[in-house]
Amino acid sequence: MGLFGVNIYKHETSQTTVGGSISSTTLNVRGGLLRQVLVQAQTSLAAIFKVTIAEQGGPNILSYGYHTGELNDTGASGALPLPVLGNYTLTIQNASPNDTFLVRFLVEE
């Protein structure tokens, strides 16, 4: 149970790119609203990267262009909140090899 009686599903991981890309798959989301997508470069704040989020085995539901250092979407992009259900794959692409990234995916259930 989260703040104010709201359940929050949080997927958070720290991964290092291999060949400039990494993917992370969430556990099953029982349904809710995606409230935050955070991807933060830990190795270099000058790191440039792209982020996509796809239904597992399905189409992209969000595609973010190039970002430098950090992507922190809490609704300013207009894409969030977004209804979600099931598993999702967050992919970081076009980054330098051996960059480490913090990835957070918050869903209000």
ZAKE-751142 format. One record per atom (N, C-alpha, C, O): x, y, z; residue in three letters. Coordinates in steps of 0.1 Angstrom, whole numbers, padded with zeros to 4 digits, always signed. Each point is the difference from the previous one (the first is absolute). Layout:
BEGIN
XYZALA/...
***
This chain:
BEGIN
+0009-0012+0000MET/-0009+0012+0000MET/+0009+0012+0000MET/+0009+0001+0008MET/-0012+0008-0017GLY/+0009+0012-0001GLY/-0006+0012+0007GLY/-0009-0002+0009GLY/+0013+0013-0012LEU/-0004+0013+0005LEU/-0015+0002-0002LEU/-0005-0002-0011LEU/-0002+0007+0021PHE/-0014+0003-0001PHE/-0009-0012-0004PHE/-0010+0002-0007PHE/+0014-0014+0010GLY/-0008-0012-0003GLY/+0001-0004-0015GLY/-0008-0008-0004GLY/+0018+0013-0003VAL/+0001-0004-0014VAL/+0012-0010-0002VAL/+0010+0002+0006VAL/-0013-0012-0013ASN/+0011-0010-0002ASN/+0008+0005-0012ASN/-0004+0005-0010ASN/+0018-0007+0012ILE/+0009+0004-0010ILE/+0009-0012-0003ILE/+0005-0006+0008ILE/-0005+0003-0021TYR/+0009-0011-0005TYR/+0013+0008-0005TYR/-0001+0009-0008TYR/+0012-0014+0013LYS/+0013+0007-0003LYS/+0010-0011-0006LYS/+0003-0010+0006LYS/+0001+0013-0019HIS/+0010-0008-0006HIS/+0013+0008+0000HIS/+0000+0011-0006HIS/+0010-0015+0013GLU/+0012+0008+0000GLU/+0012-0009-0001GLU/+0001-0011+0006GLU/+0009+0015-0015THR/+0012-0008-0002THR/+0011+0009-0004THR/-0002+0011-0005THR/+0014-0016+0006SER/+0012+0007-0004SER/+0008-0010-0009SER/+0003-0011+0004SER/-0001+0015-0017GLN/+0006-0009-0009GLN/+0011+0007-0008GLN/+0000+0013-0002GLN/+0010-0020-0004THR/+0010+0005-0008THR/-0002-0004-0014THR/-0002-0012-0003THR/+0004+0022-0006THR/-0002-0003-0014THR/+0011-0009-0006THR/+0011+0001+0005THR/-0015-0009-0014VAL/+0010-0009-0008VAL/-0003+0003-0014VAL/-0011-0002-0006VAL/+0021+0008-0001GLY/-0001+0003-0014GLY/-0010+0012-0002GLY/-0005+0002-0011GLY/+0003+0006+0022GLY/-0008+0012-0001GLY/-0015-0002+0002GLY/-0008+0010-0001GLY/+0004-0022+0006SER/-0015-0002+0002SER/-0002-0010+0012SER/+0009-0009+0002SER/-0020+0011+0004ILE/-0005-0010+0011ILE/-0015+0000+0000ILE/-0006+0009-0005ILE/+0001-0020+0010SER/-0015-0001+0002SER/-0003-0005+0014SER/+0008-0008+0006SER/-0019+0012-0001SER/-0005-0005+0013SER/-0014-0002-0001SER/-0008+0008-0005SER/+0003-0020+0010THR/-0014-0003-0001THR/-0006+0000+0014THR/+0005-0005+0010THR/-0017+0011-0009THR/-0007+0001+0013THR/-0006-0013+0003THR/-0002-0009-0008THR/-0002+0008+0021LEU/-0009-0012+0004LEU/-0014+0004-0005LEU/-0002+0011-0006LEU/-0007-0020+0007ASN/-0013+0002-0004ASN/-0007+0011+0007ASN/-0001+0000+0012ASN/-0004+0010-0019VAL/-0007+0011+0005VAL/-0015-0003+0000VAL/-0005-0003-0011VAL/-0002+0003+0022ARG/-0014-0005+0001ARG/-0009+0010-0006ARG/-0012-0002-0001ARG/+0016+0014-0003GLY/-0008+0010-0006GLY/+0001+0013+0008GLY/+0000+0000+0013GLY/+0001+0011-0019GLY/+0002+0013+0006GLY/+0004+0010-0009GLY/-0001-0001-0013GLY/+0005+0013+0018LEU/+0005+0011-0008LEU/+0015+0002+0002LEU/+0005+0002+0011LEU/+0002-0002-0022LEU/+0014+0003+0000LEU/+0002+0014+0003LEU/-0005+0009-0007LEU/+0012-0006+0018ARG/+0001+0014+0005ARG/+0014+0006-0001ARG/+0002+0012-0001ARG/+0009-0021+0000GLN/+0013+0005-0002GLN/+0009-0009-0007GLN/+0000-0013+0002GLN/+0008+0018-0012VAL/+0011-0007-0006VAL/+0012+0008+0002VAL/+0001+0011-0004VAL/+0009-0017+0012LEU/+0012+0006+0003LEU/+0012-0008-0005LEU/+0001-0012+0003LEU/+0007+0017-0012VAL/+0013-0006-0004VAL/+0011+0010+0002VAL/-0001+0011-0005VAL/+0010-0015+0014GLN/+0010+0009+0004GLN/+0014-0006-0002GLN/+0003-0011+0005GLN/+0006+0018-0013ALA/+0013-0004-0002ALA/+0008+0001+0013ALA/+0000+0010+0006ALA/+0007-0021-0002GLN/+0007+0000+0012GLN/+0015+0002-0002GLN/+0008+0005+0009GLN/-0003-0008-0021THR/+0014+0000-0004THR/+0004+0015-0004THR/+0010+0005+0005THR/-0018+0001-0013SER/+0003+0013-0005SER/-0013+0008-0003SER/-0009-0005-0006SER/+0008+0017+0012LEU/-0011+0008-0002LEU/-0001+0005-0015LEU/-0010+0006-0004LEU/+0021-0008-0003ALA/+0000+0004-0015ALA/-0005-0011-0009ALA/+0001+0001-0012ALA/-0004-0013+0018ALA/-0005-0011-0008ALA/-0012+0003-0008ALA/-0009+0006+0005ALA/+0009-0010-0018ILE/-0011+0003-0009ILE/-0006-0014-0003ILE/+0007-0010-0003ILE/-0021+0009+0004PHE/-0006-0013-0002PHE/-0015+0002-0004PHE/-0005+0011+0001PHE/-0001-0021-0006LYS/-0014-0001-0004LYS/-0007-0011+0009LYS/+0007-0009+0004LYS/-0020+0011-0002VAL/-0007-0009+0008VAL/-0013-0004-0007VAL/-0007+0009-0005VAL/+0004-0022+0005THR/-0013-0005-0005THR/-0006-0009+0011THR/+0007-0007+0007THR/-0021+0007-0007ILE/-0007-0009+0009ILE/-0010-0008-0008ILE/-0007+0006-0008ILE/+0008-0019+0009ALA/-0009-0008-0008ALA/-0007-0010+0008ALA/+0005-0004+0011ALA/-0017+0000-0015GLU/-0007-0012+0006GLU/+0009-0012-0003GLU/+0006-0001-0011GLU/-0004-0008+0021GLN/+0009-0011-0002GLN/-0005-0008-0012GLN/-0012-0005+0000GLN/+0021+0004-0010GLY/-0004-0008-0012GLY/-0009+0008-0009GLY/-0006-0006-0010GLY/+0004+0019+0012GLY/-0010+0008-0007GLY/+0006+0013-0005GLY/+0012+0002+0000GLY/-0021+0007-0004PRO/+0005+0013-0006PRO/+0005+0009+0011PRO/-0003-0001+0012PRO/+0010+0012-0017ASN/+0005+0010+0009ASN/-0013+0008+0004ASN/-0009+0003-0008ASN/+0009+0001+0021ILE/-0011+0008+0005ILE/+0005+0015+0002ILE/-0008+0009+0000ILE/+0021-0008+0003LEU/+0006+0013+0001LEU/+0014+0000-0006LEU/+0007-0010+0001LEU/-0004+0021-0008SER/+0013+0001-0006SER/+0005+0014+0003SER/-0006+0010-0005SER/+0017-0009+0013TYR/+0005+0013+0003TYR/+0012+0002-0009TYR/+0008-0009-0003TYR/-0006+0021-0002GLY/+0011+0004-0008GLY/+0013+0000+0008GLY/+0001-0006+0011GLY/+0009+0012-0017TYR/+0013+0001+0007TYR/-0001+0009+0013TYR/-0006+0010+0000TYR/+0013-0015+0010HIS/+0001+0007+0013HIS/+0015+0000+0004HIS/+0007-0009-0003HIS/-0004+0019+0011THR/+0014+0001+0005THR/-0001+0000+0015THR/-0006+0008+0007THR/+0012-0018-0001GLY/+0001-0001+0015GLY/-0011-0007+0006GLY/+0001-0009+0009GLY/-0014+0014-0011GLU/-0011-0004+0007GLU/-0013+0002-0008GLU/-0002+0010-0007GLU/-0007-0020+0008LEU/-0014+0001-0005LEU/-0008-0002+0012LEU/+0000-0011+0007LEU/-0008+0021-0003ASN/-0009-0001+0011ASN/-0014+0005-0004ASN/-0003+0011+0002ASN/-0005-0021-0007ASP/-0013+0004-0004ASP/-0010-0003+0011ASP/-0003-0012+0003ASP/-0004+0022+0002THR/-0010-0001+0010THR/-0013+0006-0005THR/-0010+0002+0008THR/+0009-0001-0021GLY/-0012+0005-0006GLY/+0002+0012-0009GLY/-0009+0004-0007GLY/+0020+0003+0008ALA/+0003+0012-0008ALA/+0000-0003-0015ALA/-0003+0009-0008ALA/+0006-0021+0004SER/+0000-0003-0014SER/-0014-0001-0006SER/-0001+0000-0013SER/-0009-0001+0021GLY/-0013-0002-0005GLY/-0004-0015-0001GLY/-0012-0003-0002GLY/+0022-0006+0002ALA/-0003-0014-0002ALA/-0005-0007+0013ALA/-0007-0010-0001ALA/+0010+0016+0012LEU/-0003-0006+0013LEU/-0011+0009+0007LEU/+0000+0012-0002LEU/-0009-0018+0010PRO/+0000-0014+0003PRO/-0006-0009-0011PRO/-0007+0005-0009PRO/+0012-0017+0008LEU/-0003-0009-0010LEU/-0005-0013+0006LEU/+0006-0006+0008LEU/-0018+0001-0012PRO/-0005-0013+0005PRO/+0010-0012-0004PRO/+0004-0001-0012PRO/-0001-0007+0022VAL/+0009-0012-0003VAL/-0005-0012+0006VAL/-0007+0000+0011VAL/+0010-0012-0017LEU/-0005-0013+0005LEU/+0010-0010-0006LEU/+0001-0001-0012LEU/+0005-0007+0020GLY/+0009-0011-0005GLY/+0014+0003+0002GLY/+0004+0008+0010GLY/+0005-0013-0018ASN/+0015+0002+0001ASN/+0004+0010-0010ASN/-0005+0000-0011ASN/+0015+0007+0014TYR/+0006+0011-0009TYR/+0015-0001+0000TYR/+0006-0004+0010TYR/-0001+0007-0022THR/+0015+0000-0002THR/+0005+0014-0002THR/-0005+0006-0010THR/+0014-0001+0018LEU/+0006+0013-0001LEU/+0013-0002-0007LEU/+0008-0008+0005LEU/-0005+0014-0016THR/+0012-0001-0008THR/+0007+0013-0001THR/-0006+0010-0003THR/+0019-0010+0007ILE/+0009+0012-0002ILE/+0008-0004-0012ILE/+0007-0010-0001ILE/-0006+0020-0009GLN/+0007-0003-0012GLN/+0010+0012-0003GLN/-0002+0011+0006GLN/+0011-0013-0015ASN/+0009+0010-0005ASN/+0008+0007+0011ASN/+0004+0012-0001ASN/-0001-0019+0012ALA/+0008+0005+0011ALA/+0015-0005-0003ALA/+0002-0009-0008ALA/+0007+0014+0016SER/+0014-0004-0001SER/+0001-0014+0007SER/-0008-0003+0009SER/+0017-0005-0014PRO/+0003-0013+0007PRO/+0004+0003+0014PRO/+0007+0009+0003PRO/-0011-0018+0006ASN/+0004+0001+0014ASN/-0006+0011+0008ASN/+0006+0004+0011ASN/-0016+0003-0015ASP/-0007+0010+0008ASP/-0010-0008+0009ASP/-0006-0010-0004ASP/+0005+0015+0017THR/-0009-0006+0009THR/-0012+0010+0002THR/+0001+0012+0001THR/-0013-0018-0001PHE/-0012+0008+0000PHE/-0009-0005+0012PHE/-0001-0012+0002PHE/-0006+0021+0005LEU/-0010-0003+0009LEU/-0013+0001-0008LEU/-0003+0010-0007LEU/-0006-0020+0009VAL/-0013+0000-0007VAL/-0011-0002+0010VAL/+0001-0009+0009VAL/-0011+0018-0010ARG/-0012-0001+0009ARG/-0012+0002-0008ARG/-0001+0008-0009ARG/-0009-0017+0012PHE/-0013-0001-0006PHE/-0011+0000+0011PHE/-0001-0010+0007PHE/-0006+0021-0005LEU/-0010+0000+0011LEU/-0014-0001-0005LEU/-0004+0008-0009LEU/-0004-0017+0014VAL/-0014-0001-0004VAL/-0009+0001+0013VAL/+0003-0006+0010VAL/-0013+0014-0012GLU/-0010+0002+0011GLU/-0011-0011-0003GLU/-0007+0001-0010GLU/+0006-0010+0019GLU/-0010-0011-0002GLU/-0014+0004+0006GLU/-0009-0008-0001GLU/
***
